């Protein structure tokens, strides 16, 4: 990796989260120099076709992070990203502060508006329309910041209320752990990023990232913020070996995003070393500083972590 190149993180997809394998993967990632380790925050396995398989193993992402905080010492840890509708933001603030202490100040506080309707309705959780979900997200971030910085936090919003709420201890990191907002929507979601985030995470193909970045920077200009203040990261599945299983996934993705197989490949790090490096470079040209590779267990594990580090880090 060149001095101006990106750093790398790792996330394990949520359709095979078994603890022994997860622990091995994340410890190997720390040993190989990955900057950060991320867990999904879901309660039902998310689909890469039309319907999910709710019978797949799925551990709680936040509890996994707490265990990883004790099993690692350097790698930064975060949810990618917390579904805001699962918990009251005051509960999230307490969870985040606790994990920041347990990890010695390594928390990356990822949060998003929520998108997977099935897991909400299956569990009897509300799943309002996108506009309300985004308004709730914006309020939740303000609630968390207030609880992390004020001795007695008071907040009155459309959805959330605090009444001189104490919240101790405060996080280790000051003024707060980096707030990572996962966002794609160019009209509203990226405005929330521009206004409130320390770190923006997205997932899009290399030929579409430029449009997202332009929208984000326009929102920064509108709210009077230097876009350089916000770290930029990308989560992307990585396939170093093209197996029949991987090719089948590309075919499903072609149908989901209604594109050609050639264009579908641009949503993944796949191909030979030159093709993958060109894709990484394409994201970096648009200001992506951290690339978080996503692995699919059980076919991808420690061997993939080490081989990716050997080739690209």
Buried (B, 14 or more C-beta within 10 A) or exposed (E): EEEEBBBBBBBBBBBBBEEEBBBEBBBBBBBBEBBBBBBBBBBBBBBBEEEBEEEBEBBEBBEBBBBBBEEBEEBBBBBBBBBBBBBBBBEBBBBBBBBBBBBEEBBBBBBBBBBBEBBBEEEEBEBBEEEBBBBBBBBBBBBBBBBBBBEEBEBEBEBBEBEEBEBEEBBBBEEBBBBBBBBBBBEBBBBBBBBBBBBBBBBBBBEBBBEBBEBBBBBBEEEEBEBEEBBBBBBBBBBBEEEEEBEEBBEBBBEBEEBEEEBBBBBBBBBEEEEBBEBBEBBBEBBBBBBBBBBBBEEBBBEBBBBBBEEBB
